[in-house]
Amino acid sequence: MIVTRRTLLGLGGGFAAGLLLRPAFGAGRTAEIAMVGNSDGSRVGFDPVGLHVAPGARVRWVNRDAGNSHTATAYHPDLLDRPRRIPDGAEPWDSDYLLPDEVFAVTLTVPGVYDFYCVPHEHAGMVGRIVVGEPPRGWQDYAGGGDTEGALPHAALDRFPSVEAIMQSGIVREG
């Protein structure tokens, strides 16, 4: 078999693309998401707002906001009758209110896209997105239509990072 330059470049490009799309946190590792806000409470959020992890990774939320309590709550009908924005078969979670420096963690095993929010600050746009493994083939954003979009405040919908941005960088932080 003769290996051409084109073949080598193609293999190298595929290898590089594979490295770029690897999750930021592998199975069995822990990713941390901080709950943050400024001192006057006028701006709250999750940092990072987008994260790519492997199935089996643990995600830990830590309240780093000295002036507020926050929650990390999956969008799911079983939790406050919110629309489902986690994969079918995935267990929804709710941290309950975390005071400053308190911690909550879950292990995510079902591949797909998980959207979550802070109960008291959803209307301020305190939301985040985690991609576990790969998004489903032909992925269409949850906010893409139907009555789901109307169920979320515009401030929340505007703050979700795209799945593409998460897959490209592994971690998405707000500017």
N, C-alpha and C positions, 0 to 999 in steps of 0.2 A: 504494500500500500504506500502510495506517495502522499506525503503530507505537504500541502501547499501553504503559502503565507495566508491566503484567504481562510483556510480551515483553522489555522492557528489563531488568527484574529477573531474568528467567529467563536471558537471555544473560549478564548480569553474574555471576550465580551460577555458571553453567557455566564462564565464564572464570576466576573465582576458584578453583573446584574444580580446573580444569586446572593452575593455577599451584601449588596445594598438592600435587598429585600428581607434579610434575616431579621427576626425580632430583636428589639433592643434588649429584651430580657427573656432568657430561655426558661424551659421547664425547671421547676424547683428553685428558681431564683426569685427574689423579692424586688418588685418595683415600688417606688414611693411616689405618692401624689400628695402635695401639700395643699392644705386649705389656707388661702391667704386673703388678706385685706389690708387696706390702708388704715391709718390711725383714726380717721374720722368716720370710717365705715361706709364711705361713699363708693368704694370699689372693692368687690369681692370676686374670688375666682379659685380655680384649681390650677396648680402648676406641677407638672405639665397638664395642658388641656387635652392633649391627644397622646396616645401611647400604643405601641405595637409590642405584644408579648406572645410567647409560645404557649400552646395549651399546657396547663399544669403550672403556670407561673402564679406566684402569689402577688396580689396588689394590696398595698398598705396605704391608707389615708392617714395623715397626721394633721391635726389642727394647729397651724402655725400662726393663727390670727389671734393676737392677745385680746382683742376687743369683741369677739363674736363667738357664738357657738354655731356649728355647721353640721350637716349630715352628708353622707355619701349614700345615695339611694338610687337603685336601678329603676328605670322606667318599666313598669309592669302593672297590669290591671289588679293584681293581688295587693299592690302597695299603693294605697290612696287612690285607687281607680285610675291610674295613669295609663296612657297607651303603651303597648308592648314595644320596647326598643332594645330588646336583647334577643339572642337566638332562641328558637324553639328548643325546648329541652334544658335550657340553662336555668339555674336557680336564681331567683331575684334576691336582692339583699337590701337591707336598710341598717345603717349604722346606729340609728337613733342620734340624738343630739350629742355631739362631741364638744366638750369644753376645751379651752386652750391646752395644747400638749397631749391631749388624749388621742388614742390610736384605734383604728378599726382595719381589719384585713379580711380578704376573701381569696380563695384559689379558683381561678377560672379555667375550666377544662373543656368546655364546648366551643369549638371554633366559630367565629363570626364577629359581629359588630355589637358592642355593648355601649349604650348611652346611659349616663347617670347624671344626677343633679343634686343640689342642696335644697331641701324642702323650703326653708324660709327665704332662700335667695334665688330661686328659679326665675322669678320675674326680673331680677337684676342680671340675668344671664349666667348664673353660676352653674355651668354644665360642663361635662367632659365626655370623651369618647375613647374607648379601648378597642383595638382590633386584636382578637385572639387568633393566632395562626393566620389563615387567609380569609378574606371576605368571601361570601358565597359567589359562585360563578354568576355573572350577569347582575352583580350588586346594583341596586338602585337605592339611593339614600332614603332613610325612613321618612324624611320630610318631603319626599317627592310627590305627594298627592294624597287624595282621599281625605278622610276626616282626621287623620293623624296630625297633619300639619296644623289644623285649627285648634288642636287640643294643647299645643305648646305656645307659650308667650313668644312674641317675635324676638325679644332680647335673648331668649334661649336659643332659638333656631339660628340666629345670626352668629352665635359664638361656637357652634360645633365645628371643629376642623374637618376638612374633607378626609375621606378614607384614603384617597390618593396621597395626600400630604403626609399622613401618618405612615403609610407603607413606604414612602420614599425616604423619610428621615428617621423613622423609629420613635422619635419624641417630638411633639409639637408644643412649643411654648408661645404664649401671646407676646406680641411685640410691645 
